[in-house]
Amino acid sequence: MGFSKKLIDIKKQVLADSQPMFARVDAIAEENTLKVLDAMRDCQVGEGHFNTSSGYAYSDMGRIKADELFAKVFGAERALVRTQFVSGTHTLATVLFGILRPGDRLLSITGAPYDTMQTVIGYTSESKGSLKEFGIKYDEMPMINGKVDIAGIQGKMTADTKMVLIQRSRGYSMRDPLSIDDIESICSEVHRIKPDCICFVDNCYGEFVDTREPVQVGADIMAGSLIKNPGGGIALTGGYICGRDELVELASYRLTSPGMGDELGASLANNRMIFQGFFMAPHVVAQAIKGAIFAAGMFNALGYKTLPLPTDVRGDIIQAVQLDTPENLIAFCGGIQKYSPVDSFAAPEPWDMPGYDDKIIMAAGTFVQGASIELSADGPMRAPYNVYMQGGITFEHAVIGIMGAAQAIEDLKA
């Protein structure tokens, strides 16, 4: 495959060194698989739930059953699982606009949110239709050394703080993702200070990384995308919202309309893909995490700064690597694209991606467009030129793609 002896030797050593971490990941995957399997049995998922529907789709059995299944697995009172969600950002925005009202204050407790969420909020990035335009106030707390400033929460909470936004993953930053224990501590402190404050977790990239989910440790509501972890590389589109009954109901009114909520919505994509993807998700997430561990080991050995480190316990599926130059970032993404099953002939180039202030380069030779549970990599074209790699529905493909990225950068030095 054209990989140098140097990289092959590093690969062998990294695989050997990674076995203890791989064993931990596999144990979590087995526990989560049993949890999903037990829930599917308890919910009595049957072939009749896989059918599509049309029109208003009142009493769509598959849609209703998917809501029941997600709620049971994630430990929530209620869930909203829909192909009508076009992205993770859309799902998160549905929660924000569904629950917050003019005069309410939203506090981001994990620093500046991900780029596309900043346009939803409208304070850093002006945008039409933002929360700011609807009279919703916003504040944020910077993280300290990559950690949430739990001791400083009380000083930021005000009488009109209705919701705290907790971003589990790192976005385009070099900070650690939040662990489930971190989320539990944050929610406990927020509720101690203001019991009626809503803890909302952006759970993108975090599902099934641990054996517990945010709503099981104190979060009031959480949301994510089906073309990330919980779709298992099979779901074609969509997102989910899980949490307290009344909060999910409010979000459902934003998705459809007041009075209709989750009572309608046609399953135009085959529901089998949602159920099968959810069943596969614990295993697929484990494959992605093992790929991320391997990437950390490879690029750490090549002298690059990696976050997390190869031996760190993971809070999400993303591996960040500081590549230092724009040429290295472009080469890395080119190497991933070259060893993709789809559009391998394409050459990724930086472009003005909607919702971002900087040009973005993205390698995504995926079967589902933009599915970041499949092996992909992206990053903003700004110093220090970090790349964010995620996904890999098979570990074998992740290894090959990562080797391709490393070789592309090595070739620049030749």
N, C-alpha and C positions, 0 to 999 in steps of 0.2 A: 504493500500500500504506500510505499515511498516514505516511510518514517525512518529517521536516522537511528543508528545504533545507540547514540546517546539517549534519545527519547525512549527507545525500547527498554534500555537498561533501567531508566528512571521508572518507567511503567511497572516493571517487575518488582522493584523495591517498594513502590507506593502501594501496590496491591497486597504485598506481604504485610506491610505496616498497618494497612487499613482493616485487617480482619477483625480485630476487637470491636471497632466501630460498626462494621458491617453486621456483626452478630447482634449488637444492640438494636440496630435498625430493623433487622429481620424479626426480632422478638416483638417489637412494637407492631409491625405489620401483621403478625399472626394474631395478636390480641385484637387489633382493630378489625381484621377480617372476620373473626368470630363474632364481634359486636355487630357488624353489618349483617352477617348471615343470620344471627339470632333475631335481629329486628325484621328481616325479610320474612322469616318464618312466622314471627309473632303477628306481623301485618298481613300474612297470607297473600303475598304477592303472587299473582297468577298470570297466565298468558293473556287473559282478557284485558289486563291492564296495559298491554303494549300497543293497543290500537290508537289510531289517530282520530281526531274529531274535527268538526267544522262549525262555522257560524258562531253563535253565542257559546256553544259547548256547555250548556247547563248539565250538571251531574256527570261530567267527564270522569269516569272511574279511574283512569290512569293518573290524571292530574291530581285528584283527591288522594290517591294512594301514595303518590310521590311526596306530597306534603306530609302525610302521616309518617312515612318512612324516614325522611330527613329529620323531622322533629324527634322521633324516637332515638335515632342514632346519635344526634347531637345533644340530646338531653334538654330539649326545648318544649315549651307548652304548645307552640304552633310554628308552622313553617309555610313559606311561600316559595314554591319552586316553579319557575316559568321559563319557557323558551323565549318569551317576549322581552326578557332582559337582554339588551344587546351587548353589554360588557359589564365588567366588575364595577366600573365607575358609575354606570347607569343604576346598578343595583344599590350602591351606596347612596347615590343621590336620591333614590326613591325613599330610602329610610329618612334621610335628612329633611327632605321637603314634606314627607308624610307626617312627621312628628313635630318639627319645630314650627313656631308661629311668630309673627312680627313682635319684636320686643324681647324674644328669648335670646339667650347667649349660648353659643357653642364654644367650648374650650378644647382645643387640640392639645393633648397632654404629651404627645410624642414629637413635638417640634412641628416644623412645616410639613404639611401632608404631601403626598405624592403629587407630581406635577398636574395631572388631569383633575385631581380633587381641588386644586387651588383655583381653577376656573369655575368649578361648581360653587365654591365659597365666595369668591369674587373680591377678596380684600387685597391679596398680593397680585393676582392676575385679574384685571377688570374684564368682565364678560357679561353679556346681556342675559337676563333671566337667572342671575346668580342669587344665592342666599342674601347677599348684601342688598340687592335691589328689592327684596321682599322684607327688608327691615329687620333681618336677623343679625345680631351682633356676633362678633368673633374675636377670640383671643387665643394665643398659643403659648405654651411653655417650652423653652428650649431644653433639650436633653443635656445632661452633664456627663461628659466622658462616655457618651453612647448609652447612658442609662436614664430612665425616667426619674425626675427629681421628686420622689414621693414626699419628702419632707417639705417641699415647697408648694404642694397642691393646695393646702389650706389658704395660703396667701393669694392664690389665683381664683379661688372659688368666690362667687358673688351671689347675691340673692336671686339674680335672674339667670344664673347658669343652669340651664335646663338639661344640657347634654355634654358629656365628655367624649371626645373622639379619640380612640386608641388604635393606632395603626400598628398591627402586629409585625408586618414585614418592614424592610428598611427603605423601600423606594429607591430613588437614585442617591443614596447616601452610603457612607461607610460606617454605619453603626450596627450593633448587634440587633437581630430581630428579638422580639419579646418572647420569652418562654411562657408556658402556661402558669408557672409559679409567679412570674412577673405580673401577668394579667390579674391573677387572683389577689396579689398584694395591692395593685392599683385600685381595683374595684372595691376592695375592702376599705381602703382609706377614703375613697370618694364617698361611699355610702355612709361611712362613719361621720364625715363632715356634713354631708347633705343627703339624707336617706332617699329623697325623691329624685335625686339627680340620675339621669339615665346614662349608663355606661354602654357605649356603642363601639364594638370592635370591628374594624376592617380586617376580616379574617383571610383575605386573599393570600395564597401561597402557604397557608399554615395548616389547612385541614389534614388530619391523620398523621401529622408529624409527631404528635404525642398521642397518648391514650385518652386524654381528656380534651374537651373543646371549651372555648371561652364561656359559653352560657352555663356550663357545668361548674364553673368556679366563680360565679358572681356577676358576669356580664349580663345586661338586660336584653341586649339584642346584638346580632352579628350578621354579616352578609359576606358573600363571595361570588365567584364566577364558576360556572360549570365547565368552562374550557381551561380551567386551572385544575387544582387537585381533585375536587369531588367528582369531576366528569370522567376521570380515569382514562383520558385520551380517546374516549368513545363518544361522549355527548357532543352534539354538533354546535350547540350554542346555549345561551341561557345563564341564569344565575339563581341564587337562593337567598332567602332571608329567614332567620330563625331567632326565636326569643320568646319574651312574654306575650301572652295572647293579645292583649289590647294594643301593644306596640306594633306587632306584625299586622294586625287589622288596620291600623292607621296607615302603615306603609302600603297595604293592598289598595286603599282608596286613592293613593297617589298613582299607583300603577294603572288602575282602571279609572274608576270614578267613585265619589261618595255614594254609598248605598248599594254599590255593586261589588266592590272589593274583589275577594278571591272566588266569587261564585261563578265566574265565567272566564273564558280564555281558552281558545281552541289549541289542541295539541297537534300542530301541523307537522312537526317532526316526530318521527316514530318514538314513542315513549320507551320502547325497549332500550334505546341507546342511553337514556337517563338511568334506568334501573341497572342495566349491565355495567355502565360506566361507574356507577356508585359502588357496585359490588367489587369491581376491579380496583377501585381507587386506593385502598390501603396498600395493595401490592405495587401498583404503579408509583405511588408516592415513595415507597421504599426504594424502588429502582432509581428514581430521580435523586433522592438523598444520597444514595451510594455513588451516583455519578458526581454529585457536588463534592463529596468527600474526596473522590479520586482527583477531581479538578484542583481542589485545594492542595493536595499532595504534589501533583505535577508542577503547578506553577510556583508553589513554595520552593520546591527543589530547583526551579529555574531562576530563583532569586527575586520573585515578585511578591509584593504584599498581598495577602489573601485574607478575606473575612467571610465566613469564619475560618479559623485555622483548621488544619486537617483533623485534629483531635477534639475540637470543640463539639459540645452537644448542640444539636440544631434546633432552631425555632421555626424555620421555614425551609423551603426547597432551594433557595437562591444562593448562589456562590458568587461573591464579588471578587474581582481581581483588579488591582491598580496597575495599569499598563504603561503609564507615564507619557506616552506619545500618541498623537492621532494616528500615526502609521501603524503602530501596534494594535490599536483598537480596531481599525479597519481590517487588518490582517486576521485578527482573532475571529471576527465575525465572518470573514471570507472563508476561513478554515472550517467553521461550523457549517456554513452553507454548502460547502463543497461535499461534505459527507452527510448531507441530508437526503432523505428518500424522495423529496419533492422539490422541484426547482433547483436541483443541485448545480445546474449550469448557470444560475444567476450570480451576479456579483453585487453584494450589498453596498449601498452608497448612502451617505448621510442625506437626510431630507427634512423638510419642514413638516413634521408630523403634527396633526391637529391636537391641541391641548398642551403643547410643550413650548417653552421659551427658546430652547437650544435645538439645533439640528440633532436628529436622532439617527443612529445607525442600528439596523436590526437584521439579524440572521434568523430566518424562520421558515425553513423548508418543511412545513408541517402539513399533515393531511387535513386538519381543520385550521382555517386561516386564523393566525394569531394565537393558536392554542399554546400557552406557555407551560403546559404539563408535558408537551412534546419538547424535544431538545431544541432550545433556542437561546439566543444571546442578543443583548442590546445594550445601548448606553448612550448618554448625551455627549456630544462633541465639545466637551469642556474639560479643562484641567481638573484633576490629574489623570483624566481619560480612563475612568473605571469602566469595566465591562461587567454586566450582570447576566450570568448564565443560569438557566433553570431548565427543569424538565428532563425528559428522557424516559420514554415508556418502556424501554428495555435498557438494562445496565450495559449490555454489550455495545449498543449503539452509542450510549453516552461516552464510553471509553474511546471508541473510534473517533467520534466527533471532537472530543477534547484533544486527542492526539493530533488530529488535523489542525486544530487551532494552534497548538504549540508548534507544530512543524511550520505553519505559515509564518509565525513570528520569527522562528529560527532562520527561515529562508531569507528574511529581510537582512539578516546580519551576514549572509554569505557573500 
